[in-house]
């Protein structure tokens, strides 16, 4: 059984795994930015609220291209 619904609008195939990974990254990015806004970019407090280490938060900020914001 083949499906023609697993293509992007430009005809390129897209995998469920890639779509799930992209959605997860976007949800994580939105949550991190929401918590940082709430904590006025206090990265230590944001890491505590997110229940991740400070270093993990810094790594994730670098991944999403926000590492320069809120730098002390």
C-alpha beads as a LAMMPS data file, in Angstrom:
LAMMPS data file: protein, C-alpha beads

72 atoms
71 bonds

1 atom types
1 bond types

-500.0 500.0 xlo xhi
-500.0 500.0 ylo yhi
-500.0 500.0 zlo zhi

Masses

1 110.0

Atoms # bond

1 1 1 0.000 0.000 0.000
2 1 1 1.477 3.331 -1.037
3 1 1 0.416 6.775 -0.007
4 1 1 0.725 9.959 -2.001
5 1 1 0.160 12.069 1.123
6 1 1 3.738 11.832 2.417
7 1 1 5.083 14.583 0.174
8 1 1 5.802 18.251 0.821
9 1 1 4.128 20.777 -1.449
10 1 1 7.239 20.791 -3.650
11 1 1 6.997 17.018 -4.186
12 1 1 9.832 16.154 -1.798
13 1 1 9.158 13.209 0.507
14 1 1 8.881 13.860 4.229
15 1 1 9.229 11.219 6.902
16 1 1 7.081 10.991 10.009
17 1 1 10.253 10.865 12.107
18 1 1 11.525 14.135 10.608
19 1 1 8.141 15.813 11.042
20 1 1 7.940 14.704 14.679
21 1 1 11.499 15.895 15.358
22 1 1 10.765 19.314 13.820
23 1 1 7.520 19.676 15.800
24 1 1 9.308 18.708 19.005
25 1 1 12.092 21.235 18.396
26 1 1 9.565 23.996 17.710
27 1 1 7.523 23.177 20.836
28 1 1 10.719 23.129 22.925
29 1 1 11.828 26.464 21.454
30 1 1 8.469 28.094 22.192
31 1 1 8.432 26.810 25.778
32 1 1 12.012 27.939 26.455
33 1 1 11.322 31.426 25.104
34 1 1 8.064 31.653 27.063
35 1 1 9.815 30.749 30.339
36 1 1 12.724 33.096 29.609
37 1 1 10.295 35.940 28.978
38 1 1 8.482 35.165 32.237
39 1 1 11.780 35.124 34.163
40 1 1 13.003 38.287 32.398
41 1 1 15.766 36.215 30.817
42 1 1 17.091 34.957 34.143
43 1 1 18.595 31.808 32.649
44 1 1 19.300 30.101 35.965
45 1 1 15.710 30.519 37.122
46 1 1 14.395 29.476 33.701
47 1 1 16.502 26.299 33.842
48 1 1 15.071 25.511 37.286
49 1 1 11.507 26.037 36.044
50 1 1 12.176 23.854 32.991
51 1 1 13.763 21.221 35.276
52 1 1 16.959 21.084 33.227
53 1 1 20.505 22.032 34.109
54 1 1 21.793 25.526 33.423
55 1 1 24.309 24.090 30.954
56 1 1 21.534 22.213 29.133
57 1 1 19.595 25.466 28.783
58 1 1 22.647 27.262 27.405
59 1 1 23.150 24.427 24.898
60 1 1 19.503 24.598 23.811
61 1 1 19.709 28.387 23.455
62 1 1 22.731 27.958 21.213
63 1 1 20.840 25.340 19.167
64 1 1 17.915 27.682 18.554
65 1 1 20.140 30.666 17.874
66 1 1 19.335 32.675 21.012
67 1 1 22.554 32.320 22.986
68 1 1 23.413 36.019 22.756
69 1 1 20.155 37.145 24.392
70 1 1 20.193 37.702 28.105
71 1 1 23.960 37.304 28.298
72 1 1 25.427 38.688 31.485

Bonds

1 1 1 2
2 1 2 3
3 1 3 4
4 1 4 5
5 1 5 6
6 1 6 7
7 1 7 8
8 1 8 9
9 1 9 10
10 1 10 11
11 1 11 12
12 1 12 13
13 1 13 14
14 1 14 15
15 1 15 16
16 1 16 17
17 1 17 18
18 1 18 19
19 1 19 20
20 1 20 21
21 1 21 22
22 1 22 23
23 1 23 24
24 1 24 25
25 1 25 26
26 1 26 27
27 1 27 28
28 1 28 29
29 1 29 30
30 1 30 31
31 1 31 32
32 1 32 33
33 1 33 34
34 1 34 35
35 1 35 36
36 1 36 37
37 1 37 38
38 1 38 39
39 1 39 40
40 1 40 41
41 1 41 42
42 1 42 43
43 1 43 44
44 1 44 45
45 1 45 46
46 1 46 47
47 1 47 48
48 1 48 49
49 1 49 50
50 1 50 51
51 1 51 52
52 1 52 53
53 1 53 54
54 1 54 55
55 1 55 56
56 1 56 57
57 1 57 58
58 1 58 59
59 1 59 60
60 1 60 61
61 1 61 62
62 1 62 63
63 1 63 64
64 1 64 65
65 1 65 66
66 1 66 67
67 1 67 68
68 1 68 69
69 1 69 70
70 1 70 71
71 1 71 72
